[in-house]
Amino acid sequence: MTGLSGCSNAKPDQLRIGWTAWADADVVSLMAEKLIESHYEQPVERVMADIGIQYDSVARGKLDLMLMAWLPKTHDKYWQKVSDRVVDLGTMYSGRIGWVVPDYVPKQRIGSISDLSDPKIANDFNNTVQGIDPGSGLMQASEKALTAYDLSDLKLISASGAAMTAVLDRAINDDRWVVVTGWTPHWMFARYKLRFLKDPKSVFGGQEGIHAIARLGLDKDHPKVVAFFTRFKLSDGQLDAMLLDAENTSTEEAVNNYIANNRNQIDYWMNGTMQEPKDREAKP
């Protein structure tokens, strides 16, 4: 695992996969690395970079793949710049973004983002929305939400994904009101009772697909890898269970557990010769 600046030092035969420090990105990219290396004997270098840099790097051939393309809406700004210079390998799993509150916050007080325009309600949340890294599509959409819902008095705070969940955890432990930028899949929805605030102006869009994006020519250089990603699919239940396992143990242990307990699905991903299991829920 390196930063993007380390790409120039990568070995020629290494497959370079971009990732970012989001809960689902960590799990999915590590699983891809382990499976590609163990089944195809193909060395993999995971390269951490901001999401916008990843799109540009795949388009320029500095990265072979990125696994966090939220389409069609969240990352549309990035996608429009590179869509004719990359290859979409398809959806790996589904997701949603928006603003999230603990379920103990009364729905009759706040059920929609628009309710935050009431100064009394906004004050109950300390006039802040806890966000994540500023380059993310979620934060860009959150900036648009401030304008769309006339929430100029609210402060959108940038931080890491881990910092966001730490703020959420402290607020819940203290039974305080808090609103955070959130997304599914994420382990926090399995650990806490949370809900998305309604978004009547559809600033955040609806359900989206998280896609694998490849550089041009990767299908010729690494046909097995490209075929793998066209078959690599996870249900909401599978990924949620793995993310919670990762939070309770470690990303490494959670990925190893999933691989060990879902051999039939793994075999299908890697060689395409077996039927996908009808029951797509994760095994314990």
C-alpha positions as CSV (number, residue, x, y, z in Angstrom):
1,M,0.0,0.0,0.0
2,T,1.5,3.3,-1.1
3,G,0.6,6.8,-2.0
4,L,0.2,7.7,-5.6
5,S,3.7,9.3,-5.7
6,G,5.0,5.7,-5.2
7,C,3.7,4.6,-8.6
8,S,6.9,5.5,-10.3
9,N,8.7,3.0,-8.0
10,A,6.2,0.2,-8.7
11,K,7.5,-2.9,-10.3
12,P,6.5,-3.2,-14.0
13,D,4.5,-6.4,-13.4
14,Q,2.5,-4.9,-10.5
15,L,-1.2,-4.2,-10.9
16,R,-1.9,-0.8,-9.4
17,I,-5.3,-0.4,-7.8
18,G,-6.4,3.0,-6.4
19,W,-8.2,3.1,-3.1
20,T,-9.2,5.6,-0.4
21,A,-9.7,5.4,3.4
22,W,-13.4,4.7,3.3
23,A,-14.7,1.7,5.2
24,D,-16.1,-0.1,2.1
25,A,-13.1,0.9,-0.1
26,D,-10.7,-0.6,2.5
27,V,-12.5,-4.0,2.6
28,V,-13.2,-4.3,-1.1
29,S,-9.7,-3.3,-2.3
30,L,-8.0,-5.6,0.1
31,M,-10.2,-8.5,-0.9
32,A,-9.4,-7.8,-4.6
33,E,-5.7,-7.7,-3.8
34,K,-5.7,-11.0,-1.9
35,L,-7.7,-12.8,-4.5
36,I,-5.8,-11.6,-7.5
37,E,-2.5,-12.4,-5.9
38,S,-3.4,-15.8,-4.6
39,H,-5.4,-17.1,-7.6
40,Y,-3.6,-15.4,-10.5
41,E,-0.2,-15.0,-9.0
42,Q,-0.4,-11.4,-10.1
43,P,1.4,-8.9,-7.7
44,V,-0.9,-6.0,-6.6
45,E,0.0,-2.6,-5.3
46,R,-2.8,-0.7,-3.5
47,V,-2.3,3.0,-4.0
48,M,-4.0,5.5,-1.7
49,A,-5.1,8.7,-3.3
50,D,-8.0,11.2,-3.3
51,I,-10.9,10.1,-5.4
52,G,-10.5,12.9,-8.0
53,I,-6.8,12.0,-8.4
54,Q,-7.8,8.3,-8.9
55,Y,-10.1,9.1,-11.8
56,D,-7.4,11.2,-13.5
57,S,-4.7,8.6,-12.8
58,V,-6.7,5.7,-14.4
59,A,-7.4,7.9,-17.4
60,R,-3.7,8.6,-17.8
61,G,-2.6,5.0,-17.2
62,K,-0.9,5.8,-13.9
63,L,-3.3,3.5,-12.2
64,D,-4.7,0.2,-13.7
65,L,-7.9,0.3,-11.7
66,M,-10.0,2.1,-9.2
67,L,-12.9,0.5,-7.3
68,M,-14.8,3.5,-5.8
69,A,-16.6,5.0,-8.8
70,W,-20.0,6.1,-7.5
71,L,-22.3,6.4,-10.5
72,P,-24.3,7.9,-12.1
73,K,-24.7,11.0,-9.8
74,T,-22.2,11.2,-6.9
75,H,-19.1,11.2,-9.1
76,D,-20.6,12.5,-12.3
77,K,-18.3,15.5,-12.2
78,Y,-15.2,13.3,-12.3
79,W,-16.8,10.8,-14.7
80,Q,-17.6,13.3,-17.3
81,K,-13.9,14.3,-17.5
82,V,-12.6,10.8,-18.1
83,S,-15.4,8.6,-19.5
84,D,-13.9,8.4,-23.0
85,R,-10.5,7.4,-21.6
86,V,-11.4,4.6,-19.2
87,V,-13.4,1.4,-19.2
88,D,-16.4,0.8,-16.9
89,L,-16.2,-2.9,-15.7
90,G,-19.7,-2.7,-14.1
91,T,-21.3,-2.4,-10.7
92,M,-19.8,-4.4,-7.7
93,Y,-22.4,-3.3,-5.2
94,S,-25.0,-0.6,-4.5
95,G,-24.9,2.4,-2.2
96,R,-26.6,5.6,-1.1
97,I,-25.3,8.9,0.3
98,G,-27.0,11.7,2.3
99,W,-27.2,13.2,5.8
100,V,-27.8,10.9,8.7
101,V,-29.1,11.2,12.2
102,P,-29.5,8.8,15.1
103,D,-32.9,7.3,15.2
104,Y,-33.6,8.6,18.7
105,V,-33.8,12.1,17.2
106,P,-37.6,12.6,16.9
107,K,-38.9,12.3,13.4
108,Q,-41.7,14.9,14.2
109,R,-38.9,17.4,14.9
110,I,-36.7,16.6,12.0
111,G,-37.5,14.2,9.2
112,S,-36.1,16.2,6.2
113,I,-32.9,18.2,5.4
114,S,-35.3,21.1,4.9
115,D,-36.2,21.1,8.6
116,L,-32.6,22.3,9.4
117,S,-33.6,25.7,8.0
118,D,-35.4,26.3,11.4
119,P,-32.9,28.0,13.6
120,K,-34.2,26.3,16.7
121,I,-33.7,22.8,15.1
122,A,-30.3,23.7,13.7
123,N,-29.2,24.9,17.1
124,D,-30.1,21.5,18.6
125,F,-27.4,20.1,16.2
126,N,-24.9,22.9,17.3
127,N,-25.4,24.4,13.8
128,T,-23.0,21.8,12.3
129,V,-22.9,18.9,9.9
130,Q,-20.0,16.5,10.5
131,G,-18.5,15.6,7.1
132,I,-15.7,13.5,5.7
133,D,-12.8,14.3,3.3
134,P,-13.4,17.4,1.2
135,G,-12.7,15.8,-2.2
136,S,-15.4,13.2,-1.9
137,G,-18.6,13.3,-3.9
138,L,-20.6,13.2,-0.7
139,M,-19.0,16.5,0.5
140,Q,-19.5,18.1,-2.9
141,A,-23.2,17.1,-2.7
142,S,-23.4,18.4,0.9
143,E,-22.1,21.8,-0.2
144,K,-24.9,21.9,-2.8
145,A,-27.4,20.9,-0.2
146,L,-26.5,23.9,2.0
147,T,-27.4,26.1,-1.0
148,A,-30.4,24.2,-2.2
149,Y,-32.0,24.2,1.3
150,D,-30.9,27.7,2.3
151,L,-28.8,26.5,5.2
152,S,-26.2,29.2,5.1
153,D,-26.0,29.3,8.9
154,L,-24.9,25.6,9.1
155,K,-21.2,24.8,9.2
156,L,-20.1,21.7,7.2
157,I,-17.0,20.3,8.8
158,S,-14.4,18.4,6.8
159,A,-12.6,15.4,8.3
160,S,-11.7,11.8,7.7
161,G,-14.3,9.1,7.6
162,A,-12.9,7.8,10.9
163,A,-13.3,11.2,12.4
164,M,-16.9,11.4,11.3
165,T,-17.8,8.0,12.9
166,A,-15.9,9.1,16.1
167,V,-18.1,12.2,16.3
168,L,-21.2,10.1,15.7
169,D,-20.1,7.6,18.4
170,R,-19.5,10.3,21.1
171,A,-22.8,12.0,20.3
172,I,-24.7,8.7,20.6
173,N,-23.0,7.8,23.8
174,D,-23.9,11.2,25.2
175,D,-27.5,11.0,23.8
176,R,-26.9,14.2,21.9
177,W,-28.3,15.2,18.5
178,V,-25.9,15.0,15.6
179,V,-26.1,15.1,11.9
180,V,-23.3,13.5,9.8
181,T,-22.6,12.9,6.1
182,G,-23.2,9.2,5.7
183,W,-23.4,6.4,3.1
184,T,-24.3,2.8,2.8
185,P,-22.8,0.3,2.9
186,H,-21.1,1.3,6.2
187,W,-20.7,-0.6,9.4
188,M,-22.2,2.3,11.4
189,F,-25.7,1.3,10.1
190,A,-25.2,-2.2,11.6
191,R,-23.8,-0.9,14.9
192,Y,-26.2,2.0,15.5
193,K,-29.9,2.8,14.8
194,L,-29.6,5.5,12.2
195,R,-31.8,7.0,9.5
196,F,-31.2,9.2,6.4
197,L,-32.9,12.6,6.4
198,K,-35.4,12.9,3.5
199,D,-34.0,14.8,0.6
200,P,-37.1,16.3,-1.2
201,K,-34.9,18.2,-3.7
202,S,-32.9,15.1,-4.6
203,V,-29.6,16.8,-4.1
204,F,-28.0,13.4,-3.1
205,G,-29.8,11.3,-5.6
206,G,-31.1,7.8,-4.9
207,Q,-29.6,4.3,-4.9
208,E,-26.3,4.2,-6.9
209,G,-23.8,1.6,-8.2
210,I,-20.2,1.4,-7.0
211,H,-18.2,0.5,-10.2
212,A,-14.8,-0.8,-11.0
213,I,-13.1,1.4,-13.5
214,A,-10.1,0.3,-15.6
215,R,-7.5,2.0,-17.8
216,L,-7.7,1.4,-21.6
217,G,-5.9,-1.7,-22.7
218,L,-6.1,-3.5,-19.3
219,D,-8.3,-6.2,-20.9
220,K,-5.3,-7.1,-23.2
221,D,-2.7,-6.9,-20.5
222,H,-4.6,-8.7,-17.8
223,P,-7.7,-10.4,-19.2
224,K,-8.2,-12.6,-16.2
225,V,-8.3,-9.6,-13.9
226,V,-10.8,-7.8,-16.0
227,A,-13.0,-10.9,-16.2
228,F,-12.8,-11.2,-12.4
229,F,-14.1,-7.6,-11.9
230,T,-17.0,-8.2,-14.3
231,R,-18.1,-11.1,-12.0
232,F,-17.2,-9.5,-8.6
233,K,-20.5,-8.6,-7.0
234,L,-21.5,-8.2,-3.3
235,S,-25.0,-7.9,-1.9
236,D,-25.9,-5.4,0.8
237,G,-26.1,-8.1,3.4
238,Q,-22.7,-9.5,2.5
239,L,-20.9,-6.2,2.6
240,D,-22.6,-4.9,5.7
241,A,-21.6,-8.1,7.6
242,M,-18.0,-7.9,6.4
243,L,-17.8,-4.2,7.3
244,L,-19.1,-4.8,10.8
245,D,-16.7,-7.7,11.2
246,A,-13.8,-5.4,10.1
247,E,-14.8,-2.8,12.6
248,N,-15.0,-5.4,15.4
249,T,-11.7,-7.2,14.5
250,S,-9.6,-5.8,11.6
251,T,-10.0,-5.4,7.8
252,E,-7.5,-8.2,7.3
253,E,-9.3,-10.6,9.5
254,A,-12.8,-9.8,8.1
255,V,-11.6,-10.3,4.5
256,N,-9.9,-13.6,5.4
257,N,-13.1,-14.8,7.2
258,Y,-15.2,-13.9,4.2
259,I,-12.9,-15.7,1.7
260,A,-12.8,-18.8,3.9
261,N,-16.6,-19.0,4.4
262,N,-17.7,-18.3,0.9
263,R,-15.7,-20.6,-1.3
264,N,-18.4,-21.2,-3.9
265,Q,-18.8,-17.5,-4.6
266,I,-15.0,-17.0,-4.7
267,D,-14.6,-19.8,-7.2
268,Y,-17.2,-18.2,-9.4
269,W,-15.5,-14.8,-9.2
270,M,-12.1,-16.2,-10.1
271,N,-12.8,-18.6,-12.9
272,G,-16.5,-18.1,-13.9
273,T,-17.1,-21.8,-14.2
274,M,-19.5,-22.2,-11.3
275,Q,-23.0,-21.0,-10.7
276,E,-23.3,-18.0,-8.4
277,P,-24.9,-19.2,-5.2
278,K,-28.7,-18.5,-5.0
279,D,-28.3,-17.4,-1.4
280,R,-26.2,-14.3,-1.6
281,E,-26.3,-13.6,2.1
282,A,-22.9,-13.8,3.9
283,K,-22.3,-16.8,6.0
284,P,-21.2,-16.4,9.6
